Amino acid sequence: MSQLKYLRPSFGKAFAKNFLQWFPGHMGKGMKQMQQQLMNVDCILEVHDARIPLSGRNEVFRTTLLGVRPHLLVLNKCDLIPKDQHSIILNAVKNKGYASDVLFTDCRTPEGPGVRDVLPTITNKIMNVHRYNRQSEKSYNLLVIGVPNVGKSSLINVLRNYHSKRKKATKVGPVAGVTRSVLTKIQVSYEPLIYLLDSPGILEPQVRDVEAAFRLALCASMQDHLVGIINIADYLLYWLNKHGHYSYVEKLGLKEPSDDILEVLTLYALNEKLTKKMKDLSTGKMVVRPNIESAATNMVRMFRRGELGLFFLDCDLLL
Ligand SMILES: Nc1nc2c(ncn2[C@@H]2O[C@H](COP(=O)(O)OP(=O)(O)OP(=O)(O)O)[C@@H](O)[C@H]2O)c(=O)[nH]1
């Protein structure tokens, strides 16, 4: 195997600034509306992507929404991380003071223990809390918060389906920013009467660093076009090589590991016959070239489906 260099992808300052500060208007509006609703909320259900429990955290939530209401942190998509790292992750988020109550969930297996434990854990928390001016109200409201694409809507749908046969009350999608409506109210329990308020995924107005932004992009919490799918694939290759995960070699039909993303994508595109027609500028004729954008899209998709392996992407932040 040739010597790998593990060079993190680097970009011009203007480009990095652009995607570190991506904050569409609906996120600012959503944040304001959530703050206004806090008075009517009995518990906050914060959802994270278990692959990035640290770099995927929106610190603005802590200063604006958390601390005044009971709070449960759910680490969703736990089917995409290794089981033997659950306790390390749990300790990390508790040590950071993110939450004292933490559950791992996998919305793809709604009958699994994590999802089933969400409502009983919350019920336990809200029953013991004094509700000030709302003591006489018969129903409870939970506010669901999180960065985009972590599975908030999926979790709400699963919880809701325990009580109703109607499927998919809330729209779910593989792209960040599907939920734009603010605070849709959905009943999830009769006894006690509990409503969930769905909210749009909200990123920090300024993501802390380039690596955190790449991990968010890799987990689809930022839209692919903001970072560029080849850049995302490049970060993925860097991360896999750095951590000694070489399953991509076989999956992409390569002979050996490589740290050259263009080489990797070109070889994979040729193996899969992913080509595109384009004009050769020197001759003016149409020529067929490997479609490296399609190759990058496939490679990133394999990661997102867990087909390249199960990974805790924030492991370096524990060092
Ligand atoms: N593997 C896996 N995928 C999940 C899980 N939960 C949700 N997903 C997928 O993640 C993607 C995003 O899910 P959503 O429920 O739309 O996420 P969201 O947080 O509501 O997204 P926004 O509306 O963008 O804020 C979808 O493709 C879901 O199918 C899970 O536990 N495991």
The ligand as an SDF file (V2000), in Angstrom:
LIG
                    3D

 32 34  0  0  0  0  0  0  0  0999 V2000
  -30.5270    5.3930    9.4140 N   0  0  0  0  0  0  0  0  0  0  0  0
  -31.4380    6.1810    9.9740 C   0  0  0  0  0  0  0  0  0  0  0  0
  -32.0280    7.1520    9.2240 N   0  0  0  0  0  0  0  0  0  0  0  0
  -32.9550    7.9390    9.8060 C   0  0  0  0  0  0  0  0  0  0  0  0
  -33.3140    7.7900   11.1770 C   0  0  0  0  0  0  0  0  0  0  0  0
  -34.2450    8.7330   11.4720 N   0  0  0  0  0  0  0  0  0  0  0  0
  -34.4390    9.4510   10.3390 C   0  0  0  0  0  0  0  0  0  0  0  0
  -33.6740    8.9870    9.3250 N   0  0  0  0  0  0  0  0  0  0  0  0
  -33.5720    9.5120    7.9490 C   0  0  0  0  0  0  0  0  0  0  0  0
  -32.9730   10.8100    8.0350 O   0  0  0  0  0  0  0  0  0  0  0  0
  -33.5090   11.6830    7.0490 C   0  0  0  0  0  0  0  0  0  0  0  0
  -34.0130   12.9670    7.7110 C   0  0  0  0  0  0  0  0  0  0  0  0
  -35.1300   12.6740    8.5360 O   0  0  0  0  0  0  0  0  0  0  0  0
  -36.2060   13.7970    8.9800 P   0  0  0  0  0  0  0  0  0  0  0  0
  -37.0990   13.1340    9.9620 O   0  0  0  0  0  0  0  0  0  0  0  0
  -36.8010   14.4510    7.7820 O   0  0  0  0  0  0  0  0  0  0  0  0
  -35.2360   14.8400    9.7110 O   0  0  0  0  0  0  0  0  0  0  0  0
  -35.5920   16.2840   10.3120 P   0  0  0  0  0  0  0  0  0  0  0  0
  -34.6950   16.4850   11.4600 O   0  0  0  0  0  0  0  0  0  0  0  0
  -37.0560   16.4050   10.5550 O   0  0  0  0  0  0  0  0  0  0  0  0
  -35.1610   17.2040    9.0750 O   0  0  0  0  0  0  0  0  0  0  0  0
  -35.4340   18.7900    8.8310 P   0  0  0  0  0  0  0  0  0  0  0  0
  -36.8690   18.8930    8.4630 O   0  0  0  0  0  0  0  0  0  0  0  0
  -34.4920   19.0660    7.6880 O   0  0  0  0  0  0  0  0  0  0  0  0
  -35.0480   19.5250   10.0320 O   0  0  0  0  0  0  0  0  0  0  0  0
  -34.6020   10.8780    6.3380 C   0  0  0  0  0  0  0  0  0  0  0  0
  -34.0490   10.3420    5.1450 O   0  0  0  0  0  0  0  0  0  0  0  0
  -34.9390    9.7560    7.3240 C   0  0  0  0  0  0  0  0  0  0  0  0
  -35.4320    8.5920    6.6850 O   0  0  0  0  0  0  0  0  0  0  0  0
  -32.6720    6.7430   11.9390 C   0  0  0  0  0  0  0  0  0  0  0  0
  -32.9020    6.5340   13.1380 O   0  0  0  0  0  0  0  0  0  0  0  0
  -31.7590    5.9810   11.2890 N   0  0  0  0  0  0  0  0  0  0  0  0
  1  2  1  0
  2  3  2  0
  2 32  1  0
  3  4  1  0
  4  5  2  0
  4  8  1  0
  5  6  1  0
  5 30  1  0
  6  7  2  0
  7  8  1  0
  8  9  1  0
  9 10  1  0
  9 28  1  0
 10 11  1  0
 11 12  1  0
 11 26  1  0
 12 13  1  0
 13 14  1  0
 14 15  2  0
 14 16  1  0
 14 17  1  0
 17 18  1  0
 18 19  2  0
 18 20  1  0
 18 21  1  0
 21 22  1  0
 22 23  2  0
 22 24  1  0
 22 25  1  0
 26 27  1  0
 26 28  1  0
 28 29  1  0
 30 31  2  0
 30 32  1  0
M  END
$$$$
